[in-house]
Amino acid sequence: MLEKSFGLLFYLKQSKNQKKGPMYIYLKITVDGKSVEVSSKRKWEPTKWNSSAARAMGTKEDAKELNN
């Protein structure tokens, strides 16, 4: 029987010409070992990002909206 795998990962990615400030949020979709990266076209501050949970930190409306 063949094994099927599926994974989602949200992460921040810095643009090449940007040094500081908000970074773009990307989604990495992996299906059976093949992955594709997609931009969400939204930005978020790296200091307010929990990379281990792949979510925005905070209880304000903007963080809740982003996580939903």
BAMI-507464 format. One record per residue (C-alpha): residue in one letter; x, y, z. Coordinates in steps of 0.001 Angstrom, whole numbers, padded with zeros to 6 digits, always signed. Layout:
N
AXYZ...
//
This chain:
68
M+000000+000000+000000L+001311+003450-000883E+001706+006050+001833K+000236+009481+001256S+001617+012559+002953F+000390+016131+003186G+001877+019105+005002L+001319+022837+005405L+003854+025317+006763F+003458+029078+007121Y+006678+031080+007422L+008105+034568+006970K+010411+035238+004050Q+012567+038308+003639S+012724+039956+000223K+016181+040342-001292N+016214+044139-001183Q+014641+044506+002288K+016726+044674+005461K+014183+045483+008205G+010466+045749+008776P+007526+043474+007964M+008211+040327+005973Y+005994+038437+003535I+004090+035388+004785Y+004552+032300+002607L+002799+028933+002623K+004701+025768+001777I+002451+022895+000684T+003996+019425+000551V+002187+016445-000990D+003944+013080-001274G+007371+014716-000949K+006798+017381-003616S+006564+020937-002339V+005333+024274-003662E+005707+027737-002114V+002894+030274-002394S+002875+033879-001196S-000101+035031+000859K+000639+038618-000260R+000429+039705+003377K+003190+041065+005612W+003874+040612+009317E+006488+041791+011811P+009111+039113+012593T+009085+040085+016285K+005375+039178+016460W+005743+035784+014704N+005980+032419+016473S+008000+030291+014046S+007615+027054+016010A+003808+027357+015892A+003822+029062+012447R+001358+031683+013715A+001144+035347+014589M+001517+036122+018287G-000865+038409+020131T-004463+038836+021124K-005283+041961+019118E-007692+041875+016221D-004995+041907+013504A-003254+038811+014906K-006564+036955+015354E-007604+037796+011794L-004284+036621+010366N-004376+033324+012272N-007929+032587+011145
//
